[in-house]
């Protein structure tokens, strides 16, 4: 009875995987991309949260010139958590320099005629100086809201003094109802960021895919491999699965880290939320199995045509830009989710994750299309690589 032997593609798979795990450069690259994208997205969102909540925690810094002319206004500003700093009269150049230094969110200047204009019921002029090039936009809007409310209060009191109801100035009343949920808002805002979680799959597979093809051609070890009694499809499949396994592990770990970061961030502070559950994440990871398969197959198909490791790495790096284009362009166009989006690799995964993050029910068809589109593209690349490797004359022509 003959002893059972492993399939040849399993032998090639284990051999390539063992060599990849020995490559510290590939493992370092894997670790960098696993950590980089979740921490990058988390850092961007955390900065937005800190910026949005800074005024609530620390108050809004406001410099006022001529504060003595409007004590009631100063009191209302302080009640709205605005830190009023009284300043002497200063020229426009000094105001501009003060705002550019970002020591204050805005400068409020009241002229000497403010008090007399107010008593005579003439429009009292208030100058609001701010720098739109800074990130104080929300603070300036809060100050404008206080000024607007202060003006409405004065107008209402004057109308009542003349026996006129303030409601006369409001002939219609608009009641706003926002049907958007915090989850849908967050998915729309960070829609482009979600695609960044899947892009590293191409970087994870790059080093093992290029090294096992163009690298072996350059080192002349491909000749020894082709001389073995093995079918080319076994050789291709072994290399393909080895590169895909590395990319899959990196992608799953990265998705789990990104999910943990988004769950930990207080997105409610900026009117958003992350409603993706761990069970949803498991489904996303299962569907995403086809993406590393496609990434590895594409890079192997490109690298098999290169004669040196450097040439293959350059070609594959440029080719990775193509699937990234829809991921960046489609969210910028603000298109409604359509079925064709699930037929484009990488864009399909981004769209699926965005819909799940919105908390909406997603049927089985988007999952099948997302998985199948990348898998079909991967099989096409594998078929091309197999056809190339069958030509020994081409493979030996370094």
Order of alpha helices (4+ residues) and beta strands (2+ residues): alpha-alpha-beta-alpha-beta-alpha-beta-alpha-beta-alpha-alpha-alpha-alpha-alpha-alpha-alpha-alpha-alpha-alpha-alpha-alpha
